[in-house]
Amino acid sequence: MTQITINLPNEAEAQWLVELLNRLQVPFQVDADEVTKHERAKEIIMRGANTLDAAKMQKHVKQARKDRKHPFRAE
């Protein structure tokens, strides 16, 4: 099986391609943009723990780890 990944920034072009693939009866999968996936995951986390401030926690983790040396990285 051959897999082809195409990034289309224009929604109209994406819709045209989806219609064409449907006419040709070619199976396909549409993946959301990474930002959208991140936002969706954050929303799920926030729904599960309503007292958690994810943005504050993320800021704290970045601040706490900013001086940490990373293995296998040339600095």
Steps between C-alpha positions, in 0.01 A plus 500: 500500500626847414439790738509860381494800733381831356489829691240737359478843663196598293173348626337524154779292344468244777126473443554460124750219562266323742219511243732362232615215724140417582409488128796272433402285802851529642516444877660795679542652844498868588715597799454825685776753527745450791378816669146371486605166649684680779200720577266199499728309738527800731120533501460133600754542780326812626161329503641211704656720766306821540731632775812466286638806323689334211655825375639580846632144538665511157666833584629359830643189331678708234640733767617211719671323210652794314854449639491121477766343281366273230684174430626435148462863395788722400467829685 
